[in-house]
Amino acid sequence: MLSESKIIRVVISCFFILCILKLKLVIFKFYMPQKINLYSVAYFLACIVSLFFIDTGNSITEMIIKIFSLMFLSFLYLSSSKKINYFYLLVLMNSIASDTFLIFDDAFMMLGIYLLLANRFLYIILSRRALFRTKPKMLLIYVIPSLLLFTTIFVLLKPYLQEISISFILLGITSAIIIGLSFFNYLNEMNKRSKFFLFGVLLIVTADVLIAFNKFLDYNMIYVIVYTTMYYVARYLICVSMIERKKISR
């Protein structure tokens, strides 16, 4: 008999596969050459397999599979871009390290969070052009509601954050900045590349909020699988947007 947790993993994995197939059809239709399909398939296979090792006590196996998934994503980017963005490569390397440390939860959690913060600053660097293309009035229209929303979320979670509250504040602020820059980039460019980047960033930030809710308010294994899946899809979308950016700039 299958346990409830295994049934949940199977159902979510099947849903994940369907979403991936739809995503791949859309992306490959507009962007991807056939030669890099292998890396995409390998990436998503590793992602799906990793879902079956979440919260099973096999942290080492889960870590190895996640590292392989990010390696496949790195190969996808390196094999597709004529000109390499080294800030994005740092994002991929930081993602490998942060995933590794966060798998072991309390033992290396703070180190993993610091690496997540480093990634947020790298994403800001990748999106920085929006600052020079957007009018100050538009920036204020975004910044004020974002600060109000973040303040509300922080007040709700503050009693549960304890020693990592400062890190949480920085994550929230940098995430709001990234969303704003990505949104303004999309408004300025209005193409699928900037749309993929924006969707990827939104998924990452949503997953961050779900992580905080799951860890400090209401732990549930389903949440872990859901936010892990969101990270996987987000990373792929951002990778595709970076590849397309290099092709357009040739």
N, C-alpha and C positions, 0 to 999 in steps of 0.2 A: 504493500500500500504506500502510495506517495503521501508524504507529510504535507501539511498546509503550506509550509514555507517553500517546499519544492514546487508545489502546484502554482504558487504565486510567481515564482521565478520563471516557470515555463510559460505562463500566460503573458507576463511582462516581456519575456524574451521574444515570444511570437509577435506581440504588438510592435516591439522594437524592430524586428525583421521587416515587418510590413512598412513601417515608417521609413526604414532605410532604403527599401526597394523604391518607394515613391521618391525619396530624396535623391537617390542615385539617378533615377530616370530624368528628373528635372535638371540636375547638375550636368550629367553627361550630355544631355541634349544641347546645352548651350556652351559647355566649357571643356570637358575632359576628353583628351585623346585616348585612344584605345590602349596605348602602351602602358598607361599607369593604372589600368583597371585592377591589376593584380594587387597592388599595394592597398587600394581601397578595400578590396574584398578581404585581404589579410587583416587590415585594421578592424573592420567591423566583426569579423569572425573572432578575433582576440577580445574585442569588447563584449560580445555576447557570451563567450566562454567565461569571462571574468565575473559575470553576474551570478554564476552558479557557485562561486567561492566566497561571496560576500557573507560575513558573519557566520562562517562555518568552522572557524578555528584554524583554517589553512591560510594564515596570513602570508606566509612565504610564497605559496603558490599563487595567491591573488596578486602579490606584488610583482612576481615574475611576469605574469600574463599582462598586467597593466603596463609594465615597462616595454614589453614587446609591442603592445598596441601603439604606444607613443613612438617607438622606433619605426614602425610601419608608416605612421603619419609623417615622420621626419623624412623617410625615404620617398614618400609621395611628393612632398614639397621639393626636396632636393633634385628629384628626377624630372620635375616639371618646370622649374624656374631657371631661366637663363642667367638672371641676376639675383643673387641671394640677399635677402634682408636679414642681417645678422641679429637685429633686435628680435625678430620673430624666431630665429633659431634659439636665442636665449629663453624665449617663452617656452619653447618645446622642452629644452633641457630643464628649466625650472619646474615644468609640469611633471616631468619624470621624477625629479627629486621630491616635490611636494606630495605627489601621490604615494611615493614610497614611505615617507614619514607619517602621513596621515593614516595609513593603513594600520599602523601600530598604536593609534589612538593616543592615550595619555602619555606614553613614554616619550614620544617625539612630536606631540601635537603642536607645541609652540613653534618648533623649528619649521614644521609644515606650514603653519599660518604665516610665518615670516616670508617663506618662499612664495606663498600665495600673494602676499603684499607686493613682493618684488615683481611678480607677474602683472599685477594691476598697474604698476608704474610703467612697465614695458608696453602694456596695451595703450596707456596714455601717450607714450612716445609714438607708437604706430598711428595714432589717430590725431596727432597734434596739429595737422594742417587745418583742421576745422576752426581752430582759434583765429587763424589769419583770414579766414573766408567768411566768418559770421559776424554780423553786426552786434555791438554791445547790448542793444535793446533785446535782441533775440536771446542772447546769453542770459540776461536777467530773467526773462520770462520762463526759462527752463530752470535756472538755479534756485529761485525762491520756492516753487512747489517741491523741488527735489529735497531741499533742506528741511522743509516741513514734514515730508514723508519720512525721511531718515530719522528725524528727531522723534517722531511718533513711534517708529519701530524700535529705536534705541531705548526709549522710556519703557516700552512694554517688556523688552528683554533684559534690561539692566539688572534687575534683581538676580538673574540667573547667570550673568556673565562673569562675575567675580574678577579673577586675576587677568582675564584676557579682554577686559572691557576696552582698553586703549587700542589693542589690535583690532577689535571689532569696529571701533569708531573709524580707524584708518581704512579698514576694508570697505566700510559703508561709504565714506567720503570718496575714495578713489573709484569705487564702483559707480557712484552717481556721476562722477566726472567722465568716466569711460562711456556710459550710456549717452550722456549729452554730446560728447564729441562724435560718437558713432552716428547719432541721430542727425547732427548737423552735417556730417559728411554725406549722409544719405540725401538730405535735402539739397545739398550743393551739387551732388553728382547724379542722383536719381537713376542708378543703374543696378543690375543684379549683383555685381561685386560688392558694392556698399550695402546692399540689402542683406546679403549673406553675412557680412561682418556684423551688422547691427543685430540680426537675429541671433547670431552666435553669442554676442555680448549679453543680450537680454536673457538667453538661456543660462549663461554662466552666473549672472547676478541672481536670477530666480533660484538657481540651485544653491547658491550661497545662503539665501534667506531660508530655504528649506532645510539646509544643514543646521543652521542656528535653531530653528524651530524644533527639529528632530532631536538635537542634542540637549537642549536646555528646557524644553517644554513638554514634548510628547514623543518619546522614542518609539519608532515603529520600523520594522525591517523593510516594509514596503516603501517608506520614504527614502531609505538608503538606496534601494534599487532604482527608484525614480530619479533622484538627483544625480546618481552615477550615470544613468542613461542620458540625462540632460547634458552632463559634461561631455560625454562622448560625441553626441550630435553637434554640440556647440564647437568643439575643437575641430571637427571635420569642416563645418561651415566656414570657420575662420581660416582654416588652411586653404580651402578653395578660394576664398576671397583674396588671400595673399598671392596665390598662384596666378589668378587672373590679373591682379594688379601688375605683376611683372610682365605678363604677356602684352598688356595694353601699352606699357611704357617702352616697348621696344622701338 
